[in-house]
Amino acid sequence: MGENIFVDGAVEIRIAGGAIRMDLASYSSEKKDEKQNPVLEKTGHTLLMTPEGFVQIYAALEKVASRLSDVGILRKKDKTDK
């Protein structure tokens, strides 16, 4: 079984060499922004995938987001949200 990596997001997503590359990030326990919120910092891990793999993951994440919205964990943004 592989290693689990916890992330809070991605700080950069790009296409290079025909692959999608996502630099994964976690909130810093030390660095804060001007409003004193934790800052996302690179974890040192990059997720690499083919375009086909990206499309599969994107579809799966859309389903999860929809379920989270259905149970009230996420709120769908409307055009007035920023």
Secondary structure as a PSIPRED ss2 file (coil, helix, strand):
# PSIPRED VFORMAT (PSIPRED V4.0)

   1 M C   1.000  0.000  0.000
   2 G C   1.000  0.000  0.000
   3 E C   1.000  0.000  0.000
   4 N C   1.000  0.000  0.000
   5 I C   1.000  0.000  0.000
   6 F C   1.000  0.000  0.000
   7 V C   1.000  0.000  0.000
   8 D C   1.000  0.000  0.000
   9 G E   0.000  0.000  1.000
  10 A E   0.000  0.000  1.000
  11 V E   0.000  0.000  1.000
  12 E E   0.000  0.000  1.000
  13 I E   0.000  0.000  1.000
  14 R E   0.000  0.000  1.000
  15 I E   0.000  0.000  1.000
  16 A E   0.000  0.000  1.000
  17 G C   1.000  0.000  0.000
  18 G C   1.000  0.000  0.000
  19 A E   0.000  0.000  1.000
  20 I E   0.000  0.000  1.000
  21 R E   0.000  0.000  1.000
  22 M E   0.000  0.000  1.000
  23 D E   0.000  0.000  1.000
  24 L E   0.000  0.000  1.000
  25 A E   0.000  0.000  1.000
  26 S E   0.000  0.000  1.000
  27 Y E   0.000  0.000  1.000
  28 S E   0.000  0.000  1.000
  29 S E   0.000  0.000  1.000
  30 E E   0.000  0.000  1.000
  31 K E   0.000  0.000  1.000
  32 K E   0.000  0.000  1.000
  33 D C   1.000  0.000  0.000
  34 E C   1.000  0.000  0.000
  35 K C   1.000  0.000  0.000
  36 Q C   1.000  0.000  0.000
  37 N C   1.000  0.000  0.000
  38 P E   0.000  0.000  1.000
  39 V E   0.000  0.000  1.000
  40 L E   0.000  0.000  1.000
  41 E E   0.000  0.000  1.000
  42 K E   0.000  0.000  1.000
  43 T E   0.000  0.000  1.000
  44 G E   0.000  0.000  1.000
  45 H E   0.000  0.000  1.000
  46 T E   0.000  0.000  1.000
  47 L E   0.000  0.000  1.000
  48 L E   0.000  0.000  1.000
  49 M E   0.000  0.000  1.000
  50 T C   1.000  0.000  0.000
  51 P H   0.000  1.000  0.000
  52 E H   0.000  1.000  0.000
  53 G H   0.000  1.000  0.000
  54 F H   0.000  1.000  0.000
  55 V H   0.000  1.000  0.000
  56 Q H   0.000  1.000  0.000
  57 I H   0.000  1.000  0.000
  58 Y H   0.000  1.000  0.000
  59 A H   0.000  1.000  0.000
  60 A H   0.000  1.000  0.000
  61 L H   0.000  1.000  0.000
  62 E H   0.000  1.000  0.000
  63 K H   0.000  1.000  0.000
  64 V H   0.000  1.000  0.000
  65 A H   0.000  1.000  0.000
  66 S H   0.000  1.000  0.000
  67 R H   0.000  1.000  0.000
  68 L H   0.000  1.000  0.000
  69 S H   0.000  1.000  0.000
  70 D H   0.000  1.000  0.000
  71 V C   1.000  0.000  0.000
  72 G C   1.000  0.000  0.000
  73 I C   1.000  0.000  0.000
  74 L C   1.000  0.000  0.000
  75 R C   1.000  0.000  0.000
  76 K C   1.000  0.000  0.000
  77 K C   1.000  0.000  0.000
  78 D C   1.000  0.000  0.000
  79 K C   1.000  0.000  0.000
  80 T C   1.000  0.000  0.000
  81 D C   1.000  0.000  0.000
  82 K C   1.000  0.000  0.000
